[in-house]
Amino acid sequence: MSFDWPEFTIDELKAPTKGAIAMGPFGSRIKAENFVDSGVPVLKGGNLHGAYINDSDCDFLTEEKADELKSSVVYEGDIVITHRGTIGQVSIVSDESKYPRYVV
């Protein structure tokens, strides 16, 4: 899929507030026992497909656990970029996303 979008640097796109660029939590903050059947989805590199997020195969955290990880939560309009595994995959949380927020 090809998109005819203008190019910007990350500095040009980020909000001018502290915490505008954040990383996902390290593995020690999300353990297997934190996963539940429904709640706030956790995005992995495999969920990034082209410019948009495929949220059909996510693990979930409770609302409370997601609140604990608030610096790693993304919302509509946020850009998600992988920095491990396949580096540089880029997707946007669109207004058509299935969930109102995600943990990255």
C-alpha positions, -999 to +999 in steps of 0.1 A: +000+000+000+014+034-010+005+067+006+013+101-009+020+118+024+043+147+031+076+140+049+083+154+083+110+149+110+099+135+144+107+169+159+083+186+135+055+162+144+058+158+182+037+178+206+057+205+223+051+190+257+072+168+280+065+131+273+053+137+238+077+109+227+075+078+248+086+042+247+067+011+256+072-003+291+101-028+295+091-064+299+094-063+336+064-040+338+041-063+319+042-099+330+022-129+316-001-128+346-011-092+337-029-104+305-067-107+306-093-117+281-105-081+274-095-046+283-069-023+269-050-039+239-012-042+239+004-034+205+033-054+192+053-050+160+030-075+143+001-052+148+016-025+126+004-031+090+013-004+066+001+030+079-026+016+101-029-007+131-043-042+128-059-047+162-074-081+156-047-101+174-038-083+206-032-093+242-051-072+268-044-055+301-069-044+327-079-007+327-060-003+360-028-018+347-030+004+316-034+034+339-002+024+357+015+025+323+000+058+312+033+070+297+031+041+273-005+046+262-014+059+227-046+074+214-063+084+182-039+105+161-007+092+178+021+077+156+036+043+167+071+034+155+089+002+163+123+004+179+130-033+184+125-063+162+117-050+127+129-014+133+111+015+117+076+002+111+052+031+113+015+032+119-010+057+131-039+052+156-067+062+133-102+073+140-113+039+127-093+020+153-113-005+172-102+007+207-099+042+222-064+036+236-036+011+233-005+002+254+027+001+232 
